[in-house]
Amino acid sequence: MSDLEVFDCVVVGGGPAGATAAHDLALQGRKVMLLDKAGRIKPCGGAIPPRLIRDFDIPDSQIVARAQSARMISPAGEEVDMPINGGCVGMVDREHFDEWLRVRAASAGAVRIKANFEKISRAADGTAIVEYTEKHADGSRTPGKVLARTIIGADGARSKVGQQEIGDGEHLPCVFAYHEIISSPAANENQKFEGDRCDIYYQGQLSPDFYAWIFPHGETTSVGVGSAQKGFSLRGAVAELRGEADLDGQQTIREEGAPIPLKPRKKWDNGKDVMLAGDAAGCVAPASGEGIYYAMLGGRVAAEAMQELLETGDAKAMARARKRYMREHGKVFFILGMMQHFWYRNDKRRERFVNICRDKDVQHLTWEAYMNKRLVRSNPLAHVRIFLLDMAHLLGIKSARS
């Protein structure tokens, strides 16, 4: 195996997690390969909070729209507007945003290979061998192999790296997401659509256990739905939503679907030289399905762990990295998971949930937590009030419309 090229780290998967990890390691002077399957775009509403824009130096050129508010639509058709006072949410198109991240990683020095990951084997001394297949325009294929001192698996919810090196015994719950990117209506053409507002539908016929969305991307719009229920027609739900929102006449530009994990894996590394990040590690927010920020942070954390491992030889750096990540965000994942469990069960509860969102304290704390990616502790009385309001609705003490 002495003739194989050696990399300090091979990153498998070029989405936000993998591209960020490759970028950060390359900036540290490490020899990095970014191995990415060409042509795949993940279904995603494309919302990114201000903290992501700040922490990861995202330029204005990647922000295709700025949402000033969200509108929640209940099963009965009740609408609750949640304005973002004094701020906005950036919107990106994953087709262009992910590619920009990959190009940035390559500009930092990462070697980018468009190929399918095949497997990890081992040399006689235990060093990992990453095997892949490049596909060419003429249909031919070329196998490739490289030696990797470390590996970051950022290859999605059904991670092949994770299955091979860490095991797939956890059977993480997933929502299957599907969306259609369509042309946005012209200004004042559609009274139900606003280019600076995200619409979120909590209606059982559109999703029996999650939600549907209409997120503006400037010249295009993402119309999508998620559900974990087998047999539920995601395409049918999107068609119904487009009809309800008077968007069925808009041009369909592309269609995408993928599983989205809703629970972090208990273990992210193999104890030796492989670590997972992003969807592969299960780092997506329950209830909302938000994943871009958590993926990019996971990629950064994985890069820091691998840098420490390469410098010191201490494989426990990977487990410590997961512990730091979960210490900062695990409580949010837990709370959102409980919220999804209780409020998304049926339309009666969804109606109550949307009604709770009328409360100004709920709106303020929700936006503060989302925009800054931390739980808000500045107003304990507001938290107590929201808890009591939440319990009153859940127990049916307070009517859905009161």
Secondary structure by P-SEA (a helix, b strand, c coil): cccbbbbcbbbccccaaaaaaaaaaaaacccccccccccccccccccccaaaaaaaccccccccbbbcbbbbbcccbbbbbbbbccbbbbbbccccaaaaaaaaaaaacccccbbbbccccccccccbbbbbbbbccccbbbbbbbbbcbbbccccccccccccccccccccbbbbbbbbbcccccccccccccccbbbbbbccccccccccbbbbcccbbbbbcccccccccaaaaaaaaaaaaccccccccccbbbbbbccccccccccccbbbcccccccccccccccaaaaaaaaaaaaaaaaaaaaccccaaaaaaaaaaaaacaaaaaaaaaaaacccccaaaaaaaaaaaccaaaaaaaaaaaaccccccccaaaaaaaaaaaaaaaaccccccc
